[in-house]
């Protein structure tokens, strides 16, 4: 745990007692703060009470007594409208922060030399975070990984100048971190997402930009419009910035992917760093971008090309992100449950041919229409969940499809048809292009359910 000693003796209000919220309450208490915790959910309050906290109803509290208000990143700060606690904090002139802000203050106070690699983007940030941590460990570093990827940031090992902190950050977390100052900031890409929580794409991009704006060194893709503009602003300001690209191998200065090779470009001289061919966990152009970003985060360590190559080859990948579950004869089963929007699903469709595609759930704006240019890669689609009829209309006349309703029915139907295919490697792909919460509490549960059905199919030798 990282004790929040910079809040010692202060009264702090905290709303949201999920995983990161409760971890923050423990860190504040350990640091000597007086914490008033609350959650609208009774079960969450009871859990906090069982852990030794006395919940304080913030609706009736005297907000003038609080020096800070710590808000869970899942609670609206601005859109569609500020949460009632946000309004109370603002009325009382109380700063509104999140757990990452507490980490930043503790780092500056106790371990300012501790490497702090912060990673964001619309897609790929979890894989990049895990791969970056893996590469640093390949070099023998003591690495702490957390943030949006799973472990709450304040639950990581105590701050030390010798530890490397590799942290995934969502827009919600960045928005609650006014003094975010990573030693390395990585910005991967920007496409429309969570606009309901940010109002406009421009506001969403502006929040993402804050992660790299204050970074000592920034690594920014130049492969889409918004990130390219952010990179140009960094360059214009004379700040240390590394451009990276998988779409523009002609880039003269930065890191690029030329074919399957990661190269460093400087003064028009190309230096090969690593070869991505044959690395199953880094298949596809999107994973090439993740790999380039992770290599760039290493800084001077990346000059040891042999160790970088070994680290990339030994990366196991992440569950639910183009995860190879197994094979049955020629059929490959891939769990890409994390693909909760069309842009994320596009990455998987670009990585395979002869796809038996399981899609559906709670659709996001635009549905799967942006994926139409890739429909030729799909042998058949299997529709599940609330998006079924919308997706059927989009696919009509372009892709054969079957209404399956539930994931288990879809997986078995896809496996049945893949077995009948004459393709060299038919792929049963769960890449839903939708949120999961019409049928599952989260994408992890959805992916786990798919994996269970596939394991059963493989163990039975197919679908009877």
Secondary structure, 3 states (H helix, E strand, C coil): CCCCHHHCCCEEEEECCCHHHHHHHHHHHHCCCEEEEECCCHHHHHHHHHCCCCCCCCCCCCHHHCCEEEECCCCCCCCCCCCHHHHHHHHHCCEEECHHHHHHHHHHHHCCCCCEEEEECCCCHHHHHHHHHHHHHHCCCEEEEEECCCCCHHHCCCCCCCEEEEEECCHHHHHCCCCCCCCEEEECCCCCCCHHHHCCHHHHHHHHHHHHHCCCEEEEECCCHHHHHHHHHHHHCCCCEEEEECCCCCCCCEEEEECCEEEEEECCEEEEEEECCCCHHHCCHHHHHHHHHHHHHCHHHHHCHHHHHHHHHCCCCCCCCCEEEEEECCEEEEECCCCCCHHHHHHHHCCCCCEEEEEECEECCCCCHHHHHHHHHEEEEEEECCCHHHHHHHHCCCCCEEEEECHHHHHHHHHHHHHHCCCCCCEEEECCCEECCCCCCCHHHHHHHHHHHHHHHHHCCCCC
